Amino acid sequence: ADELSDMTDDTINIDNGNVQYFTTTEDGGTLTPDITSNNGINVDLAIGDSTTVVVIIKPNGSSAKITNITIDGSAATEEWLGGSAPDGGASGSYDVYTFFILKTADATFLPLCNKVNFA
């Protein structure tokens, strides 16, 4: 199931679905989603397992973007397609983020991240 969120809480619980649509706009790059689950992703995934999370959100302008994520409440070192988080789309459009999370060791993840702008 997909979850609608109003962005009052930056937590993305994948037990509520791996596709999240946020009903409010990005806030200029200060949003840091915490991707987790009821048990914690570290518990849910064995080493070598992965999960993919998609976030759909409206940017409030081209400078608005998600640049960082946390996994189970801990900072993650993201790898972005193109080297860094791309700028957001035009206000009123949609940004679609894809976070592919690979568990490489206990409590260690490789998040491969990408964003597509839809006008």
N, C-alpha and C positions, 0 to 999 in steps of 0.2 A: 504494500500500500504506500502511496505517496502522502507526504505530510505538508500541510500549509503552515507556515510559520510567519509571525508578524515581526520577527527579528528582535523581540525583546529579550530573547535568550539565544546566544550564539551556538548552542549545542545542537549537533546533528546526530540523532540517535538512529542508527541504521536498522534497529529493530522495528522502527516505524516506517521503513522504506529506504531504498538507496537513492531515490530521486526526491529532492526537496525543492519546493517552490516557495520562495519568500515573497510575501505580499507587500513588503515595504522596500524602498530603494536602497542601494548600496550607499554607504555613508562616507565616501571619499577616502577609502583605504584603511579605515580603522577597524573594520570587521575582521575578526580572527575566529573562524568557525572551529569548534571543538568536535571532532568526529569520534564517536564512541558508540557503545551499545549497552544494553542492560548489564551484561556480564563484563564488559570491557572488550575492546577489539583484541587486546593481547591474549585474553582467555579464549575468545571465539576462534582465533586463527592459529593454526599450527605453523611452524616455520616453513616457509615456501608457499603458504596459502596467500590469497589476495582477495580484496574486495574493491569494488568501484562505486564511488559516490558521485552523483550528479547534482549540482546546485544551479537552479535557475533563478535569476534575480534581475531587477531593473536597475541600471546604473543611473546616478543622478548627474552624470556628465562624463566626459572622456577620461578624467583623472580618477574616477571612482573605480576601485578594483580590490579584489581580495588578493593580498600578497603573502599571507601566512596562514597556516592551519596548525592546530594542535591535534594530537591523537591520544585519546584517553587522558586528556588534561595536560599532556607534556608537549613541549615545542617540538615540531618536526622540521627537518631540513628538506625542503621541497626541491625537486628538480622540475623546472618549467620548460616546456617546449619553447625553444627560441632563447633560453637563458634566463629570462625573468618574466614575471607576470605581465602580460600585455595590458595596455590601457583598456578602459571600458568603452562601450559603444556610446552612441548618442543618447541623450536623455529621452526616456520614453521607449527605448528599444529593450532588448533582452540580452543579458550575458549568460552563457551556459558554461559552467566550470565542470571539468571532469577530473576527479582525484582518483587515480589508480593507486591503491595502497598495497604494497607487498611486504609481508613480514619476513625479515631477513635473519632475525635472532630474537631471543626473549626481549620483549619491550623495545624492539628496534625495527623500524619500518623505513621503506623506501617509497615515498609518495611521488609519483610521476604525475605532473599537473599540466592542464591545458585549459584554454578558454576560447570560446567562439562567440563573436558578437553577431547578433541578429538585429537587423534594423526593422 
